[in-house]
Amino acid sequence: MLNIKTFKTESPKQKPDSNSRLGFGKIFTDHMFVMNYKDGAGWHDPRIVPFSNISLSPAAMVFHYGQEMFEGLKAYRGDDGKHYIFRPDMNAKRTADTNDRLVIPRIPTEDFVQAVKAVVKIDADWIPSAPGTSLYIRPFIIATDEFLGVAPSKTYLFVIILSPSGAYYESGLAPVGIWIEDEYVRAVKGGMGFAKTGGNYAASLIAQVKANKEGFSQVLWLDGVERKYKEEVGAMNIFFKIDGVVVTPELNGSILPGITRDSVIKLCESWGIPVEERKISVDEVLEAQASGALEEIFGTGTAAVISPVGKLRYKNDVMTIKDGGTGELSHKLYDTVTGIQSGRIEDKFGWRVCID
Ligand SMILES: *Cc1c(COP(=O)(O)O)cnc(C)c1O
């Protein structure tokens, strides 16, 4: 249990008006959570302070060797007017796994959840209410030692910032075009693909730029060794519905274990739809498309929840999935997950956590 001190801002910012386009990750609330770590003292001095710049030495380790991690989750305003977050315990557990991989000291999972709840509660008025909007929560940890040697830092900063975000789909669930990347890879087994850390994203930008140039919004990564099996998309996990069966790549160490992925698997199973977590090759998908067995492809992640895939490009071939529209299962999953989040649909799994 953290003893969090609160220092409220004396000059609250103007909140965006509810009809404005919030976009994603551009507006920040009045406060942030901060906690320090020092070898010997452990995690200490948890506090909520006015949102402000952070002052660091130019020699701070994070700038040089990238020892950092981040998380992403959302707070929602329920239809009952109360405030909720979705499965924060999962983000806390994933933080522990990421920290272990990056040799960052663990934060007890209950402390992580307590910190998220506390800072969201202070800025709960910032949670937007229009359909599809939310307050994006970005916890992160950076290595702060003033030292240019390559070694784990002895000091860290854990920060949580909050950003009101607009509906991902402004005019209904819209399918995206995806580029299967066959030159660059994102991660390999033994690397840090399963960890939520900036380095993975740094490695991904070059392919993202390439895909964007060709008119595709996201990159689908293949395995780093054979470039044969599907791994995941940008900031989403990937699912294929083939002949009535939902298939998603197994968590093999190079794939990020998405919380939306886990929710989707549990929902499909509860509806009696068979789910297979296994290797799925590019050839298998191409063959399923050719035979007409490929019913749907969709990505899953906190930002978009479900992102139907309408178009897929591999080498020089572009294929349209079904008619390029949104599949029935994609729709049902989107409506169910967002329905549980807003309280329109009963939360049978106990995923919603009230912060009031
Ligand atoms: C965060 C992330 C996801 C999605 O995870 P969720 O917990 O569902 O938001 C998928 N892939 C990568 C690379 C990510 O960073």
The ligand as a Gaussian input file, in Angstrom:
#p B3LYP/6-31G(d) Opt

LIG

0 1
 C        0.473000      -2.702000     -26.271000
 C        0.725000      -3.548000     -27.448000
 C       -0.250000      -4.438000     -27.962000
 C       -1.662000      -4.514000     -27.464000
 O       -1.796000      -4.790000     -26.117000
 P       -3.127000      -4.400000     -25.342000
 O       -2.832000      -4.778000     -23.944000
 O       -4.239000      -5.185000     -25.935000
 O       -3.318000      -2.924000     -25.544000
 C        0.123000      -5.263000     -29.007000
 N        1.355000      -5.202000     -29.559000
 C        2.302000      -4.342000     -29.107000
 C        3.623000      -4.325000     -29.758000
 C        2.018000      -3.477000     -28.045000
 O        2.957000      -2.630000     -27.623000

